Amino acid sequence: MQREDNLQFSYKYPFSDEAKAAVHSGGSDTRRLSERHLEMAKARLEEALSKGKLEYRNIAYGKLDYIISYVYARMLVSSMGSRAAIVKFAAAEAERARAALESDDDNDVLRLAGELGLPISMDAGGNYKIQFQLLLHHMAGVPGFSLSNFKLHGGEILLDRHEAARLLENAIFIRILNGLPIKHSELPQKVIAAAKTIVQPAVTIRPGVVGSRAWIDKLLETPIPDMRHRVVNLVLAPYLVNIKGLSVEDAAKTIAVYVERCKGLDPNTKINDSYIRYQCTYAKKRGLKPLSLARAKELFGSVVDFDQHVEKEVAR
């Protein structure tokens, strides 16, 4: 029964340590390519890239195959050589995991939280609990996050199941990004060849209402691999302190979380907390306004598509 429980946990959360153990105990060796698992992984990745999400279904059979297809999907998305594809894949997998968390057993929720480094516990009333500072660190840069939406008790934030799942989704997204892309030299040639048939997505920011700054909120949802210094001082710092009205401290924390997510794509950055704080302080002192959308397109258009998402049929 314990083995079946572990397999079920691994199926729900294929990025987990338990899932790695399940793949190993199942005798799978990704160095010896399985055509069947490669096709499953290709379908999985195509669904993630075309729909932007993966549906979670509680299946009776084929759990181990699905877990193995996740490993193959990581190889496939690495083969594509696209930062945008990696971000979209990680976001879709994290959303699938959140759907599983919404209906999971409390013990498994706490088990996953522990593995992700989030010390969540439960109180006698069935609420999840996490320290205030930890919640702020993990959620400050997440769109729609506001401390006013949470209950504070004795230095701890009380969360319901949905709120806990959202918190874990963000941590899962970061976990999945870790280790991606896999080095090209470590990828089988058949995987590289299969990846060439998959459509390359663009990192897309929908501008929203003409003349509005909704595109900056979308930018905060979308990690980018380059030009982060200019994004911080020309867009994010002025926007957060002078348009959103955040304090320098809260704006700096929001930007720091965003930069950490960007580092999942490319860790090579010299941006640190003192730089972020300086830019926020300077923007507030000078009353700076963020770049216009037109100017942002000129400066960052090579990294971010600010126009519209063009749906393309996945090549087969």
C-alpha positions in Angstrom: 0.0 0.0 0.0 2.9 2.3 0.8 4.4 1.8 -2.6 1.1 2.6 -4.3 0.8 5.8 -2.2 4.3 6.9 -3.2 3.5 6.2 -6.8 0.4 8.3 -6.6 2.3 11.1 -4.9 5.0 10.9 -7.7 2.3 11.0 -10.4 0.8 14.2 -9.0 4.2 15.8 -8.5 6.6 14.4 -11.0 9.3 16.9 -10.1 9.5 15.6 -6.6 12.3 13.5 -5.0 9.8 10.7 -4.7 9.2 10.8 -8.4 12.9 10.5 -9.1 13.0 7.5 -6.9 10.0 6.0 -8.7 11.7 6.3 -12.1 14.9 4.7 -10.7 13.0 1.8 -9.0 10.9 1.3 -12.1 14.1 0.4 -14.1 13.9 3.4 -16.5 17.2 4.5 -17.9 16.8 7.7 -20.0 20.2 7.0 -21.6 18.5 4.1 -23.4 15.8 6.0 -25.2 12.2 4.8 -25.1 10.3 5.8 -28.2 7.0 5.4 -26.4 8.0 7.7 -23.6 9.4 10.2 -26.1 6.1 10.4 -27.9 4.3 10.8 -24.6 6.7 13.6 -23.7 6.2 15.3 -27.0 2.4 15.3 -26.6 2.8 16.6 -23.0 5.1 19.4 -24.1 3.0 20.3 -27.1 -0.1 20.6 -24.8 1.9 22.8 -22.4 3.1 25.1 -25.1 -0.1 25.3 -27.2 -2.6 25.6 -24.3 -0.4 27.2 -21.6 -1.5 24.5 -19.1 -1.7 20.8 -18.4 -4.8 19.2 -17.2 -4.5 17.1 -14.0 -6.5 13.8 -14.2 -6.6 11.1 -11.5 -5.8 8.0 -13.6 -5.8 4.3 -12.4 -3.1 3.0 -14.8 0.0 4.3 -16.5 1.2 6.5 -13.6 4.8 5.5 -13.9 4.8 6.1 -17.7 3.4 9.6 -17.1 6.2 10.3 -14.5 8.8 9.1 -17.0 7.3 11.3 -19.7 8.0 14.3 -17.5 11.7 13.5 -17.5 11.7 13.2 -21.3 9.7 16.4 -21.6 12.5 18.2 -19.7 15.0 16.9 -22.2 12.8 17.9 -25.1 12.2 21.5 -23.9 16.0 21.8 -23.2 16.6 20.7 -26.8 14.4 23.5 -28.2 17.0 26.2 -27.1 14.1 28.5 -26.1 13.9 30.4 -22.8 10.3 31.1 -23.6 9.5 27.4 -24.0 11.1 26.6 -20.7 9.1 29.2 -18.8 5.9 28.1 -20.4 6.6 24.4 -19.7 7.4 25.1 -16.1 4.3 27.3 -15.6 2.0 24.6 -17.2 3.5 21.9 -15.0 3.2 24.0 -11.9 -0.4 24.8 -12.7 -1.1 21.1 -13.1 0.4 20.4 -9.7 -1.7 23.2 -8.1 -4.8 21.5 -9.4 -3.7 18.3 -7.8 -3.0 20.1 -4.5 -6.5 21.6 -4.4 -8.0 18.1 -3.8 -5.0 16.4 -2.1 -4.7 14.9 1.4 -3.4 17.4 4.0 -0.5 15.1 4.8 0.7 15.1 1.1 0.3 18.9 1.0 2.6 19.3 4.0 4.9 16.6 2.6 5.4 18.5 -0.6 5.7 21.9 1.2 8.5 20.4 3.3 10.4 19.2 0.2 10.0 22.6 -1.4 11.5 24.3 1.7 8.3 25.9 2.9 7.7 25.2 6.6 3.9 25.1 6.5 2.0 23.5 9.4 -1.6 23.2 10.4 -3.6 24.6 13.4 -6.4 23.0 15.3 -9.0 24.7 13.0 -7.6 23.1 9.9 -5.9 26.2 8.6 -2.4 26.1 7.1 0.1 28.3 8.8 3.4 29.9 7.6 5.5 32.7 9.0 4.7 36.1 7.8 8.2 36.8 6.4 8.3 33.5 4.5 5.0 34.2 2.8 6.2 37.7 1.8 9.4 36.3 0.4 7.7 33.7 -1.7 4.6 35.6 -2.8 5.5 39.3 -3.0 6.2 39.2 -6.8 3.2 37.0 -7.6 0.5 38.8 -9.6 -2.6 39.6 -7.5 -0.8 39.1 -4.2 -1.9 41.4 -1.4 -1.3 40.9 2.3 -4.8 42.3 2.9 -6.2 39.1 1.6 -4.7 37.0 4.4 -5.3 36.5 8.1 -2.4 37.3 10.4 -2.2 35.6 13.8 0.7 35.8 16.2 3.3 36.5 13.4 1.9 33.7 11.2 -0.3 33.9 8.2 -3.3 31.6 8.1 -4.1 30.0 4.7 -7.0 28.0 3.3 -6.4 25.2 0.9 -6.6 27.4 -2.2 -4.2 30.0 -0.8 -1.7 27.3 0.2 -1.9 25.7 -3.3 -1.1 29.1 -4.9 1.9 29.5 -2.6 3.1 26.1 -3.5 2.5 26.6 -7.2 5.0 29.5 -7.2 7.6 27.4 -5.4 7.0 24.5 -7.8 7.5 26.8 -10.8 10.9 27.7 -9.4 11.8 24.1 -8.6 11.0 23.0 -12.2 13.1 25.8 -13.7 16.1 24.6 -11.7 18.4 22.5 -13.9 16.9 23.7 -17.1 18.0 23.8 -19.7 19.9 20.5 -19.6 23.3 20.8 -21.4 23.0 20.1 -25.1 25.9 17.7 -24.9 23.9 15.5 -22.5 20.9 15.2 -24.7 20.3 12.1 -27.0 20.2 12.9 -30.7 16.7 11.5 -31.1 15.5 13.9 -28.5 17.2 16.8 -30.3 15.6 15.7 -33.6 12.1 15.4 -32.1 12.4 18.8 -30.5 12.8 20.4 -34.0 9.2 19.5 -34.8 7.8 21.5 -31.9 6.7 25.1 -32.4 8.8 27.7 -30.6 6.7 30.0 -28.4 7.5 33.6 -27.8 7.6 35.2 -24.3 4.4 37.2 -24.8 3.1 40.2 -22.9 -0.4 41.3 -23.9 -0.6 45.1 -23.6 -4.1 45.2 -22.3 -6.1 48.5 -22.7 -4.4 51.0 -25.0 -2.7 53.6 -22.9 -2.8 51.5 -19.7 0.2 50.1 -17.9 -1.3 46.6 -17.5 1.6 45.3 -19.6 3.9 46.0 -16.7 1.8 43.7 -14.4 2.1 41.0 -17.1 5.9 41.6 -17.3 6.1 40.9 -13.6 4.5 37.5 -14.3 7.0 36.7 -17.1 10.7 36.0 -16.3 13.1 37.2 -18.9 16.7 36.1 -19.5 18.3 39.4 -20.4 18.2 43.3 -20.1 17.1 43.0 -16.4 19.1 46.1 -15.2 17.2 48.3 -17.6 13.9 46.6 -16.8 14.5 47.3 -13.1 15.5 51.0 -13.4 13.3 52.0 -16.4 10.2 50.1 -15.7 9.7 48.2 -12.5 11.1 50.6 -9.9 9.2 53.7 -11.2 6.0 51.7 -11.7 5.9 50.1 -8.3 6.8 53.2 -6.2 5.2 56.0 -8.3 2.2 54.3 -10.0 1.3 51.5 -7.7 2.2 53.5 -4.6 4.3 50.8 -2.9 6.9 51.8 -0.3 10.5 51.6 -1.3 10.9 48.5 0.9 7.9 46.6 -0.6 8.8 47.6 -4.2 12.3 46.3 -3.6 11.1 43.0 -2.3 8.7 42.6 -5.2 11.5 43.3 -7.7 13.9 40.9 -5.9 11.4 38.1 -6.2 11.0 38.8 -9.9 14.8 38.8 -10.4 15.1 35.5 -8.6 12.5 34.0 -11.1 14.5 35.5 -14.0 17.6 33.8 -12.6 15.9 30.5 -13.2 16.4 31.2 -16.9 19.8 32.7 -16.7 21.6 33.0 -13.3 24.3 35.4 -14.7 23.2 38.8 -13.3 24.9 41.4 -11.2 21.6 42.7 -9.9 21.6 42.6 -6.1 19.4 43.9 -3.3 21.4 47.2 -2.9 21.0 47.9 -6.6 17.3 47.3 -6.5 16.8 49.4 -3.4 18.9 52.3 -4.9 16.8 52.3 -8.1 13.5 52.3 -6.1 14.8 55.1 -3.8 16.0 57.1 -6.8 12.7 56.7 -8.7 10.7 57.8 -5.7 13.0 60.8 -5.1 12.8 61.9 -8.7 9.2 61.0 -9.3 10.1 59.0 -12.3 7.5 57.4 -14.5 8.0 54.0 -16.2 8.7 53.7 -19.9 5.8 53.8 -22.3 4.8 50.6 -24.0 6.1 52.0 -27.3 9.5 52.7 -25.9 9.6 49.3 -24.1 9.0 47.6 -27.4 12.0 49.4 -28.9 14.3 48.5 -26.0 13.1 45.0 -25.1 11.4 43.8 -28.2 14.2 41.3 -28.9 13.5 39.5 -25.6 9.8 40.0 -25.1 6.9 40.0 -27.6 4.6 42.8 -26.4 2.1 42.5 -29.2 -0.1 39.4 -29.3 0.1 35.7 -29.0 -0.1 34.1 -32.5 -1.6 30.7 -32.3 0.3 28.2 -34.5 -0.5 24.6 -35.2 2.1 22.3 -33.7 4.1 20.6 -36.4 3.7 16.9 -36.5 
